[in-house]
Every structure is written in C-alpha cells, then in structure tokens.
Amino acid sequence: MPDEQRVANNSQTYVADADTFEFETLEQKNGQATVIRFRLEDPKYHAGDVLVVLSGSDIHFHGMIGQLADGWAIASDHRGSLLAATVQ
C-alpha cells in the first residue's frame, strides 16, 4: 500500500528546527508558507502525523502531513505559519 494511503492509528509528531529545516513552498498567504513539501524518509512517519517546526520554543509551523511518498512529505498550516514563503 502506498504511504500516502496508509494512515497511522495514533498520530506521531515530527519535530524540525527552523534554522536547519529545508522545504519548498507550495502555497502561501501574506508571505508565509501555508503548504510545504519537504524530505521525510523515516519509515516510522505516515500521512496523518503532525509536523512541528520550532525556533527555540516558538512554533513556526504546525500542521498535518497530508501526503507522504517517495521520501517527500506535504504538510499544511493554514492558520499560524511563520515560515517565510521561499524555496530553501
């Protein structure tokens, strides 16, 4: 079964450091990335898990991983993203 169709029964949280987190902006609002694509090759994470990008204790992105396939994940945070809408 493809990864994007396999949803975990219990959500896990994938935490990334804002200073080193690399992503592509797929959608943005007011200069903030709301939908991103990033590398995620760890097989313990699945669609339905949560991505949190932190800078110290500040949350820059908090959203659900909606797709995961071929080592790439797509996550969205339409309400509180502080990630600049750039390709890094």
Number of C-alpha atoms within 10 A of each C-alpha: 5 8 16 17 14 13 15 13 9 7 14 15 15 17 14 16 14 18 10 10 13 15 20 16 19 16 16 19 13 8 13 20 26 25 24 24 20 16 16 17 13 9 9 10 21 24 22 23 21 19 22 18 23 17 13 10 7 10 16 21 28 23 23 20 24 18 19 25 16 11 12 13 23 24 25 22 23 16 11 14 22 18 20 16 21 15 12 10
